[in-house]
Amino acid sequence: MAKRNKKVRIRKAPAAPSAAFEATPERLAQAGNDNMSLVKAPIDRAGQRALLTRRFADSYVDRLLKAKRLTYAQWYAADWYREIYQLTGIEARVVARYDITHASASGTNYGMAVTERQAQARMRWRAARETLPSHMLALVDRIVLHDMVPALQGGVQRARFAERLGRALQPLAEWINAPNL
C-alpha cells in the first residue's frame, strides 16, 4: 500500500474580542439608520443612566416624507386620517375571543359606536372621506390605513406613485388646515 501525504492545516488563533462600542450619537449618525433614537433611561435606583436605542418602524407615508416626496401638510393629513380611523373603532382589534370577560360583552353593538368619542370620530372620518377624490379612496385606504404598498420597479414608478398619493391627500390637507412647514 502506498502512503498518502497528509497536509497539515494550521488554524489561526481566533482574534481577541474587541472592546464594546457604545452607541454614541456620532456612531449612530454614521450608521445612517433613521429608525434609531437615543433615549436616556435609568438602570437602577442608584441614579445611573444608560443610553438605550429603540427601533420604531416607519410607515410608507413616513418614508415618503423623509425622501421629500410628500409635503409636510400631505403627511400630516395622512397621519390625521389614520389616527381618526383608529379612533372610529371600525376595525376589530381582537380577531377571535372565546370568553366573555369584557364589560360590553353582554350584548352586541351591531356596528354602532360604543362611546360618544367613537361616534364623533366616525362622523369626522366620513366627512374626511368626502373630501378625498372618489377614485383615490381605495388607494389612500390601502396605503395610509393598512400600509399595503404595491411592488414598484424603478425610481420613475416610485416618484409617479408618490406624486399620485400626494395629489390624493392634498384636498384633505386643505380641509383640515394642515400646517405647512
C-alpha positions in Angstrom: 0.0 0.0 0.0 1.1 3.4 -0.8 1.4 6.0 1.9 -0.5 9.2 1.5 1.0 12.5 2.3 -1.4 14.5 4.5 -1.3 18.2 4.5 -1.4 19.6 8.0 -3.5 22.8 8.3 -2.6 25.2 10.9 -5.5 27.3 12.1 -5.0 30.8 13.2 -6.0 31.6 16.8 -9.3 33.5 17.0 -8.9 37.2 17.3 -9.3 38.6 20.7 -12.8 40.2 21.2 -12.7 43.9 20.6 -13.8 46.4 23.2 -17.6 47.0 23.1 -18.7 50.0 21.1 -21.0 52.4 22.8 -23.9 53.7 20.7 -22.9 57.4 20.6 -24.9 59.9 18.5 -21.9 60.2 16.2 -21.7 56.5 15.5 -25.5 56.2 15.0 -25.3 59.1 12.5 -22.5 57.3 10.6 -24.7 54.2 10.5 -27.3 56.2 8.6 -30.3 54.4 10.1 -33.1 56.9 10.8 -35.1 54.3 12.8 -32.9 54.7 15.8 -33.2 57.2 18.6 -31.4 57.7 21.8 -33.5 57.5 25.0 -32.0 58.1 28.4 -33.3 55.6 30.9 -32.4 54.8 34.5 -30.8 51.5 35.0 -31.4 51.2 38.7 -32.5 53.3 41.6 -29.0 54.5 42.4 -29.4 57.0 39.6 -27.1 55.6 37.0 -28.2 56.3 33.5 -27.7 54.4 30.3 -28.3 55.3 26.6 -30.7 52.8 25.1 -31.5 52.6 21.4 -35.0 51.7 20.4 -36.3 51.0 17.0 -39.6 52.2 15.6 -40.9 51.0 12.3 -41.7 53.7 9.8 -44.8 53.5 7.6 -44.6 54.1 3.9 -46.0 57.6 4.2 -43.3 58.4 6.8 -40.6 57.2 4.4 -42.1 59.4 1.6 -41.9 62.4 3.9 -38.2 61.7 4.7 -37.5 61.3 0.9 -39.2 64.6 0.4 -41.8 63.1 -2.0 -44.7 64.4 0.2 -45.1 67.8 1.7 -45.4 68.1 5.4 -49.1 69.1 5.0 -49.8 66.0 3.0 -48.0 63.8 5.5 -49.9 65.5 8.4 -53.2 64.8 6.5 -52.3 61.1 6.1 -51.4 60.8 9.8 -54.6 62.6 10.9 -56.6 60.3 8.6 -55.0 57.2 10.1 -55.5 58.4 13.7 -59.2 59.3 13.1 -59.7 55.8 11.6 -58.2 54.2 14.6 -60.4 56.2 16.9 -63.5 55.1 15.0 -63.0 51.5 16.2 -64.3 50.2 12.8 -61.6 47.6 12.5 -61.7 45.0 15.3 -58.6 44.7 17.5 -59.3 41.2 18.5 -59.8 38.6 15.8 -61.3 35.9 18.0 -62.3 35.7 21.6 -63.9 32.7 23.2 -64.6 34.0 26.7 -66.9 36.9 27.7 -64.8 38.9 30.1 -65.1 42.5 28.9 -67.7 45.0 30.1 -69.6 45.5 26.8 -69.9 41.7 26.2 -73.5 41.5 27.5 -74.8 42.3 24.0 -73.5 43.1 20.6 -73.4 46.7 19.3 -74.2 45.7 15.7 -71.6 48.0 14.4 -72.8 51.1 16.3 -70.4 53.3 18.1 -70.0 52.3 21.7 -68.8 55.7 23.0 -69.5 59.3 22.1 -65.9 59.8 21.2 -66.2 56.9 18.7 -69.3 58.4 17.2 -67.6 61.8 16.7 -64.6 60.2 15.2 -66.8 58.3 12.7 -68.5 61.5 11.7 -65.2 63.2 11.1 -63.8 60.2 9.2 -66.8 60.1 6.9 -66.5 63.8 6.3 -62.8 63.4 5.5 -63.6 60.6 3.1 -65.9 63.0 1.2 -63.0 65.4 0.6 -60.8 62.8 -0.9 -61.2 62.1 -4.7 -63.6 59.2 -5.1 -61.3 57.3 -7.5 -58.4 57.5 -5.0 -60.3 56.3 -1.9 -59.1 52.7 -2.3 -55.5 53.8 -2.8 -55.5 56.1 0.2 -57.1 53.4 2.4 -54.6 50.7 1.2 -51.5 52.8 1.8 -52.4 55.1 4.7 -54.5 52.8 6.8 -53.1 49.4 6.0 -49.6 50.2 4.8 -50.0 47.9 1.8 -47.7 49.2 -0.9 -47.6 47.7 -4.4 -44.4 46.4 -5.7 -42.9 49.2 -7.8 -39.9 48.8 -10.1 -37.6 51.7 -10.7 -37.4 55.2 -9.4 -39.7 56.7 -12.0 -42.6 54.5 -11.0 -42.0 55.3 -7.3 -41.9 59.0 -8.0 -45.1 58.9 -10.0 -46.8 56.8 -7.3 -45.8 59.2 -4.6 -47.0 62.2 -6.7 -50.3 60.5 -7.2 -50.7 59.8 -3.4 -49.7 63.5 -2.7 -52.4 64.7 -5.1 -55.0 62.5 -3.4 -54.0 63.8 0.1 -53.9 67.5 -0.9 -57.7 68.2 -0.6 -57.7 66.6 2.8 -54.7 68.6 3.9 -56.5 71.8 2.9 -59.8 70.7 4.5 -58.2 70.1 7.9 -55.9 73.2 7.6 -52.8 71.1 8.0 -49.7 73.1 8.9 -47.1 73.7 6.2 -43.5 73.6 7.4 
